[in-house]
Each structure stands twice: as C-alpha cells, then as structure tokens.
C-alpha cells in the first residue's frame, strides 16, 4: 500500500489520467457528431487532490513537467498549459485542508479550476490566433457541455481519487 502513496508513482498515474482524458473527450465529442466539443478533465480533479498541501518546489517542477507533456501530446508544441498548470497547482497547494473535507466545497473549487483552465485556454487561443471560434460559441458548444460532463465525473470518481491522491 505504501507504493500507492509514493508521490512519483502518483505522478505516473496523473500522466495516465491525462491520456484517459483525451480518449474520453474524443468518445464524448464523437457521440454528439462533433456538434458539442466535450473535454474531460478528470486529470484536473486528480491534480486538485494531488497537489494539495505539497512542497512548493515539488509542486512547481512536477507541474511544469506534466504541463509540458500535456502541451506536447495534445498541441505538438509547448503552449499555455506549461504555464497555467503550475499556477493552478501552486494555488491548489495553498488551500486549507479543511476546504477539502466537504464534498460540495470541493465541487465548487473544482468548478472554479475548470472555469479558469478552460476560459484562459480559450482566451489565449483567440489572442494567439489559434482559433476563430467566438466566445459565445465556445461557451454554448464547448464549455457548458464540458462543465456538465465534468461535474458528473466528479460525482462518479471523487471518492476514488480522494482516497488515492489526497494525503499522499
């Protein structure tokens, strides 16, 4: 059981969750004939539990590493996530442990993390000319369906991820 609480093993699990997220996003979007772009962020839920109350140096370097892998895997170049994930991880690491005791407070915090992650990614993509999608179209056809899907994922996987990542 000690092996499962090793922070480096859990980093490997975060990497695997990142890959699973990509496949879940592909399947969910293909179910709706790509009219809705649903993004799975189970990875962010695990990050939220994993980086809580960790050493700042470990949090910074491991989240930069995970962000770089995320960017290279999904965008084929270093992009926004290599900067955004460390900021979110450092923010998460400073949150009081009492905040994670109540599942509904954790859900609200997860929604805030999802909002920051999705909106900052879209705004950066518009600013850098990587997309021409309007903000209204993004909210209606990508962010809102993704938010509903991720809230469902939260209720399904919260206990498993909390047991695995919180307190590791």
N, C-alpha and C positions, 0 to 999 in steps of 0.2 A: 504493500500500500504506500510505502514511503516513495517508491519510484513514481507513482502517480502525482505526488505532491512536489516533485522536482521542478523548479521553475524553467529549466531548459527543455524538459520533456513537454511541459505545458506550452512553451513557445512553439514546439513542433506541432502540437495539437491546434494551436491558433493558425499556423500555416495550413494545416489540413482543412480547418473550418473555412479558411479563405477560398480554397479550391472547391469545397462543397457549396459555398455561397454562389460561386459562379455558375455551377451546374443547376442549382435551384433557381437562380434568376433566369437562366436560359429556358428551363422547363416551364416556369410560370409565365414567362412572356410568350412562349410558343403556344400555350394553351389558349391565349387570347388573340391569336393570329397577329401578334406584334402591334395591336392597336394600343395596348397598355404595356408600358415598359416597367415591369415589376423587378425591383432589385432586392435581393435577400441580403440582410445584414446581421446574420447570426454571428458573424465574426466580430461585429461591434459589441454585441451583447457579451460575448466571451471576453473581449478586451476590457469592457467595463468592469467585469468581475475580477479579471486577472490583474490589472494594473492598480487596483485599489490598494492603497497603503504599501506600495513598493518603494524601494530605494530610488532616488531621483536619477542617479547615473544609470542604473539598470533599465529604468523606465525609458529614459531618453534614447539610449543606444539600441535597445531591443525594438523600440517602436520605430526608430529610423530604419532599422534593418527590415522589419515587417512592411513598413510603408514603401520602401524601395522595391521589395519583392512584389507587393501589390501593384505598384505602378508598372513595373516591367512586365508582369504577367498579363495585366488587363489592357495597358496602353502601349506596350512595347517601347516605353521610354520613361525616364524619371519625370514624374509630374507633380501634381498637387498633394497626393497622399503622403509622400515622403516628408512633407512639411506639416500637413494637417494632423496626421495620426500622432506624432509626438506631442503636439499642443494639446490634443484631446486626452492623451494618456497622462500627461503631467497634470492636467486639470482633474482628471479622474482620481489620480493618486493622492490628491489633497482632500478629497471628500471624506467626511467623518464616517466612521464605521456604523454609527447609529442610523445613518441615512439608508444603509443597505439592509436594515433589519425589517423594514416594512416593504412588502412587495409592491404596493401601489406607489410609494415614493420612488422606488427603483424604476417602475414603469414610466413615471413622469420624467425622471432623469434620462432614461433610455430614449424617450421621445425627443427630448432636447438634444441629445447626442445625434440622433438620426437627422433631426432638422439641421443642425449645424453642419453635419457631414454632407448631406445631400445638397443643401442650398449653397454652401460655399463651393462645392464642386461644380455646380451648375453655373454660378456666377463667374467663377474662374474660367470655365469653358467658354462662356459667352464673351468674356473680356479678352481671352486669347484667340478668339475666332475659331474655336474647335467645334462649335455648333451654331446653328442659326435658329434653334428652337426658341420660341417666345417663352417668357416666364409663365404666362397663363397656361400655355400648352404643357409646359413642364409640370406645373402643379397639378393640373387636371389628369394628365395621362401617364405621369411617372411618379411624382412624389406622393400623391394621395393613395393610389393603389399600393405603392411600396410601403407606406406607413401602416395601412390596414393589415397587409400581409406580415409585416414585421411585428406588429402587436400580437397577432395570432402566434407567431413563432415564439414570442416572449412567453406567452402563457403555456405553450407546449414544452419549451426547453428550459425555463427559468430554474426549476429545482435541480435538474441535472447539471447545468452549467454553474449554478451557485455552489453546489456540493463539490464540484470538480475544481473550479478556479478560485473561489473565494476562500481565503485563508491559506493559499498555497505559498 
